[in-house]
Amino acid sequence: MTVSAANCTNTSKAMFFDLTDGDDDTETWDALDSGPELRRRTPAPAPVEQPAQPTSKKQQHFLSLYFLFGVCAMIAARAAILPVYSSIVTLGAGIQCLGFATLVAKAQWQKSMSGISLKTLQLYAAVLALRLATTLTYGGYLPVDRSGDFVYQLADMISLGCVLSLLTNNYKHTYQDWCDTMEVQRLIPGCVVFAVFIHGNLNANFLFDTIWTLSMNLDTIAMLPQLWMLSKLGEVEVMTSHFVFAMILSRACAFAFWFYGYKELSRGRGPNLAGWQLLAAHALQLILSLDFAYYYVVARLRGRRMVLPVNV
């Protein structure tokens, strides 16, 4: 009995060493785990490539926004590299275009119109439509360089398209009408009266000279409801602050252009009332925005969210 047990032990050891003589260690442990029969591991199946998913509607919308940003940036860059001083007004139109594109991106990404003044958008729609009515018909108020051939008007057309898309989107229920309370409509009759009685003559047409001057007068007051609204909210969202600052830069470019060319509005003898009114209107836009520009620059330098003093 003792011999038999020893033989069994030796046989078991021989079987174990026979199993470990193979080259594949993985195969050895599979054999030990699975019993007397040797089994090779089945190789892992190769990953199956998933078919390309069609571009979603949201992705398509983002691509269109990126394209819009690209077009606006090219307009601004094109105007910036032109050596002619008059191209600065086209640069301002490109920056304005970027500002409105920023608002469109904000509304689509956040699916919200919070922090955006509906009254400001309505005024800008009127401003751009009136200005395009004159610049697409006459060339009296266009920059004299090549950007005045179509680039300047294209920037205004894209801006108008952005404003109309903001006015007609599906997020009106998020509009904060409780703080968009400035009664700016009371200033509109004064803008009309000033445009009728004091305007330039660069188009040599009473109607279209009046229309262009009216667009400029409305442009002067268009940002007031937005600034009023932000003063009620206090904290300003990043993309909304970018929009307002872009509009300030755009108006600074327009002021620089007309500071150089306002003398062209003179009709000969007598004071240049139209020229002085034009300068005053552009200067007033900048003066009214200085407070916002200060808080914007401070917030960017400190890397913090922009906060305005609350006007209760």
C-alpha positions as CSV (number, residue, x, y, z in Angstrom):
1,M,0.0,0.0,0.0
2,T,2.9,2.3,0.8
3,V,4.5,1.7,-2.6
4,S,1.3,2.2,-4.4
5,A,0.8,5.6,-2.7
6,A,4.3,6.6,-3.6
7,N,3.8,5.6,-7.2
8,C,0.7,7.6,-7.4
9,T,2.5,10.6,-5.9
10,N,5.3,10.3,-8.5
11,T,2.8,9.9,-11.3
12,S,1.0,13.1,-10.3
13,K,4.3,15.0,-10.1
14,A,5.2,13.7,-13.6
15,M,1.9,14.8,-15.0
16,F,2.4,18.3,-13.4
17,F,5.9,18.7,-14.9
18,D,4.8,17.4,-18.2
19,L,2.1,20.1,-18.3
20,T,4.6,22.8,-17.5
21,D,7.1,21.8,-20.2
22,G,5.1,23.7,-22.9
23,D,6.1,27.0,-24.3
24,D,2.8,28.7,-23.6
25,D,2.3,29.5,-19.9
26,T,-1.2,30.6,-20.5
27,E,-2.0,27.2,-21.9
28,T,-0.6,25.5,-18.8
29,W,-2.7,27.4,-16.4
30,D,-5.8,26.8,-18.6
31,A,-5.0,23.1,-18.5
32,L,-4.8,23.1,-14.7
33,D,-8.0,25.1,-14.3
34,S,-10.0,23.1,-16.8
35,G,-8.9,19.5,-16.1
36,P,-7.0,16.9,-18.1
37,E,-8.0,18.4,-21.5
38,L,-5.8,21.3,-22.8
39,R,-7.8,24.3,-24.1
40,R,-6.4,27.3,-25.9
41,R,-7.8,30.7,-25.0
42,T,-10.1,32.1,-27.6
43,P,-8.6,35.4,-28.9
44,A,-10.7,38.5,-28.1
45,P,-12.9,39.5,-31.0
46,A,-11.6,42.5,-33.0
47,P,-13.5,45.7,-32.3
48,V,-16.3,46.3,-34.8
49,E,-16.2,49.8,-36.3
50,Q,-19.4,51.6,-35.7
51,P,-20.9,53.3,-38.8
52,A,-20.4,57.0,-38.9
53,Q,-23.3,58.7,-37.2
54,P,-25.1,61.5,-39.2
55,T,-24.4,65.0,-38.0
56,S,-27.0,65.9,-35.4
57,K,-29.1,69.0,-35.8
58,K,-27.3,70.6,-32.8
59,Q,-23.9,70.0,-34.4
60,Q,-25.1,71.5,-37.7
61,H,-26.2,74.6,-35.8
62,F,-22.9,74.9,-34.1
63,L,-21.1,74.5,-37.4
64,S,-23.2,77.3,-38.8
65,L,-22.3,79.5,-35.8
66,Y,-18.6,78.8,-36.3
67,F,-19.0,79.7,-40.0
68,L,-20.7,83.0,-39.0
69,F,-17.9,83.8,-36.6
70,G,-15.4,83.1,-39.4
71,V,-17.1,85.4,-41.9
72,C,-17.3,88.2,-39.3
73,A,-13.7,87.8,-38.4
74,M,-12.6,87.9,-42.1
75,I,-14.6,91.1,-42.6
76,A,-12.9,92.7,-39.6
77,A,-9.4,91.4,-40.6
78,R,-9.9,92.6,-44.2
79,A,-10.8,96.1,-43.0
80,A,-7.9,96.1,-40.6
81,I,-5.2,95.4,-43.1
82,L,-6.4,98.0,-45.7
83,P,-4.1,101.0,-45.7
84,V,-6.9,103.5,-46.3
85,Y,-8.1,105.3,-43.2
86,S,-11.7,105.1,-44.3
87,S,-11.6,101.3,-43.8
88,I,-11.8,101.8,-40.1
89,V,-15.6,102.2,-40.4
90,T,-15.7,98.8,-42.1
91,L,-13.6,97.4,-39.3
92,G,-16.2,98.7,-36.9
93,A,-19.0,97.0,-38.9
94,G,-17.1,93.7,-38.7
95,I,-16.7,94.1,-34.9
96,Q,-20.4,94.9,-34.7
97,C,-21.1,91.7,-36.6
98,L,-19.0,89.7,-34.2
99,G,-21.0,91.2,-31.3
100,F,-24.3,90.1,-32.7
101,A,-23.0,86.7,-33.6
102,T,-21.9,86.3,-29.9
103,L,-25.5,87.0,-28.8
104,V,-26.8,84.3,-31.3
105,A,-24.3,81.8,-29.9
106,K,-25.3,82.6,-26.3
107,A,-29.0,82.2,-27.1
108,Q,-28.5,78.9,-28.9
109,W,-26.0,77.3,-26.4
110,Q,-27.9,78.4,-23.3
111,K,-31.3,78.2,-25.0
112,S,-32.1,81.4,-23.2
113,M,-32.6,85.1,-23.8
114,S,-31.7,86.0,-20.3
115,G,-29.8,89.2,-19.9
116,I,-30.6,90.4,-23.5
117,S,-32.8,93.5,-24.0
118,L,-35.6,93.0,-26.5
119,K,-35.9,96.8,-26.9
120,T,-32.3,97.1,-27.8
121,L,-32.7,94.3,-30.4
122,Q,-35.8,96.0,-31.9
123,L,-33.9,99.3,-32.2
124,Y,-30.9,97.7,-33.8
125,A,-33.2,96.0,-36.3
126,A,-34.5,99.4,-37.3
127,V,-31.1,101.0,-37.3
128,L,-29.6,98.3,-39.6
129,A,-32.6,98.2,-41.9
130,L,-32.6,102.0,-42.4
131,R,-28.9,102.2,-42.9
132,L,-28.9,99.4,-45.5
133,A,-31.8,101.1,-47.3
134,T,-29.4,104.0,-48.0
135,T,-26.0,102.2,-48.4
136,L,-27.4,99.7,-50.9
137,T,-28.9,102.6,-52.9
138,Y,-26.5,105.5,-52.6
139,G,-22.8,105.7,-51.8
140,G,-22.6,109.1,-50.0
141,Y,-22.0,107.6,-46.5
142,L,-19.8,104.7,-47.5
143,P,-16.0,104.3,-47.0
144,V,-14.2,105.5,-50.1
145,D,-11.9,102.4,-50.3
146,R,-12.7,99.0,-51.8
147,S,-14.4,97.9,-48.6
148,G,-17.3,100.3,-49.4
149,D,-18.1,98.3,-52.6
150,F,-19.8,95.5,-50.7
151,V,-17.9,94.4,-47.6
152,Y,-19.4,97.1,-45.4
153,Q,-22.9,96.4,-46.5
154,L,-22.3,92.7,-46.1
155,A,-21.4,93.2,-42.5
156,D,-24.6,95.1,-41.8
157,M,-26.7,92.4,-43.6
158,I,-25.2,89.7,-41.5
159,S,-25.8,91.8,-38.3
160,L,-29.4,92.3,-39.4
161,G,-29.8,88.6,-39.9
162,C,-28.5,87.9,-36.4
163,V,-30.8,90.4,-34.9
164,L,-33.9,89.0,-36.7
165,S,-32.9,85.5,-35.6
166,L,-32.8,86.6,-32.0
167,L,-36.2,88.3,-32.3
168,T,-37.9,85.3,-33.8
169,N,-36.3,82.3,-31.9
170,N,-38.1,79.9,-29.6
171,Y,-36.7,81.2,-26.3
172,K,-38.9,84.3,-25.8
173,H,-40.4,82.7,-22.7
174,T,-36.9,83.2,-21.0
175,Y,-36.9,86.9,-21.7
176,Q,-36.5,89.0,-18.5
177,D,-39.1,91.7,-19.2
178,W,-39.2,92.7,-15.6
179,C,-35.9,94.5,-15.8
180,D,-36.1,95.7,-19.5
181,T,-38.2,98.6,-18.4
182,M,-36.5,101.7,-19.9
183,E,-39.1,103.7,-21.8
184,V,-36.8,104.4,-24.7
185,Q,-39.7,104.8,-27.1
186,R,-40.2,108.3,-25.8
187,L,-36.9,109.3,-27.4
188,I,-37.8,108.1,-30.9
189,P,-39.9,111.2,-32.0
190,G,-36.9,113.4,-31.1
191,C,-34.7,111.3,-33.3
192,V,-37.1,111.6,-36.2
193,V,-37.4,115.4,-35.8
194,F,-33.6,115.9,-35.7
195,A,-33.2,113.7,-38.8
196,V,-35.7,115.7,-40.8
197,F,-34.4,119.1,-40.0
198,I,-30.6,118.4,-39.5
199,H,-29.0,116.0,-41.9
200,G,-26.2,115.9,-44.4
201,N,-26.3,116.0,-48.1
202,L,-23.8,113.4,-49.2
203,N,-26.5,111.4,-51.0
204,A,-27.9,114.5,-52.6
205,N,-31.4,113.2,-51.8
206,F,-33.6,114.6,-49.1
207,L,-35.3,111.2,-48.3
208,F,-32.2,109.0,-48.2
209,D,-30.1,111.6,-46.4
210,T,-32.9,111.8,-43.8
211,I,-33.1,108.0,-43.5
212,W,-29.4,107.7,-42.9
213,T,-29.4,110.4,-40.3
214,L,-32.4,108.7,-38.6
215,S,-30.5,105.4,-38.4
216,M,-27.6,107.2,-36.8
217,N,-29.9,108.9,-34.3
218,L,-31.6,105.6,-33.4
219,D,-28.1,104.0,-33.1
220,T,-27.3,106.6,-30.4
221,I,-30.1,105.4,-28.1
222,A,-30.2,101.7,-29.1
223,M,-27.8,100.5,-26.4
224,L,-29.5,102.4,-23.6
225,P,-32.1,99.7,-22.8
226,Q,-29.4,97.0,-22.7
227,L,-27.3,99.1,-20.3
228,W,-30.3,99.9,-18.2
229,M,-31.3,96.2,-18.0
230,L,-27.8,95.1,-16.9
231,S,-27.7,97.8,-14.2
232,K,-30.9,96.2,-12.8
233,L,-29.4,92.6,-12.9
234,G,-26.0,93.5,-11.5
235,E,-24.1,90.4,-12.6
236,V,-23.4,90.2,-16.3
237,E,-23.0,87.0,-18.2
238,V,-19.7,86.6,-20.1
239,M,-21.1,86.5,-23.6
240,T,-23.5,89.4,-23.0
241,S,-20.6,91.5,-21.7
242,H,-18.6,90.5,-24.9
243,F,-21.5,91.7,-27.0
244,V,-21.8,95.1,-25.3
245,F,-18.0,95.7,-25.4
246,A,-17.9,94.7,-29.1
247,M,-20.6,97.3,-29.8
248,I,-18.6,99.9,-27.9
249,L,-15.5,99.2,-30.0
250,S,-17.6,99.4,-33.1
251,R,-18.8,102.8,-32.2
252,A,-15.3,103.9,-31.3
253,C,-14.3,103.0,-34.9
254,A,-17.2,104.9,-36.3
255,F,-16.4,107.9,-34.2
256,A,-12.8,107.9,-35.4
257,F,-13.9,107.7,-39.0
258,W,-16.4,110.6,-38.7
259,F,-14.0,112.7,-36.6
260,Y,-11.8,112.7,-39.7
261,G,-14.7,113.1,-42.2
262,Y,-17.4,115.2,-40.5
263,K,-16.4,118.3,-42.5
264,E,-17.7,116.6,-45.6
265,L,-21.3,117.2,-44.4
266,S,-20.8,121.0,-44.6
267,R,-23.1,122.7,-47.1
268,G,-20.9,125.7,-47.7
269,R,-21.8,128.8,-45.9
270,G,-23.0,128.7,-42.3
271,P,-22.2,126.4,-39.5
272,N,-21.8,122.7,-40.2
273,L,-24.8,121.6,-38.0
274,A,-25.1,118.2,-39.6
275,G,-21.4,117.5,-39.0
276,W,-21.5,118.6,-35.4
277,Q,-24.6,116.6,-34.7
278,L,-23.0,113.5,-36.2
279,L,-20.0,113.9,-34.0
280,A,-22.1,114.6,-30.9
281,A,-24.2,111.5,-31.6
282,H,-21.2,109.2,-31.8
283,A,-19.5,110.8,-28.9
284,L,-22.6,110.4,-26.8
285,Q,-22.7,106.7,-27.5
286,L,-19.2,106.3,-26.2
287,I,-19.8,108.5,-23.1
288,L,-22.9,106.5,-22.1
289,S,-20.8,103.3,-22.4
290,L,-17.7,104.4,-20.5
291,D,-18.9,103.1,-17.2
292,F,-19.6,99.6,-18.6
293,A,-16.3,99.6,-20.5
294,Y,-14.4,100.3,-17.2
295,Y,-16.1,97.4,-15.3
296,Y,-15.6,95.1,-18.3
297,V,-11.8,95.8,-18.5
298,V,-11.4,95.4,-14.8
299,A,-13.3,92.1,-14.8
300,R,-11.2,90.7,-17.6
301,L,-7.9,91.8,-16.0
302,R,-8.8,90.2,-12.7
303,G,-10.3,87.1,-14.3
304,R,-13.6,87.5,-12.5
305,R,-17.2,87.6,-13.6
306,M,-18.4,91.1,-14.4
307,V,-20.6,92.8,-11.8
308,L,-22.2,96.2,-12.2
309,P,-23.5,98.4,-9.4
310,V,-27.1,97.6,-9.0
311,N,-29.6,100.3,-9.9
312,V,-32.8,99.6,-8.0
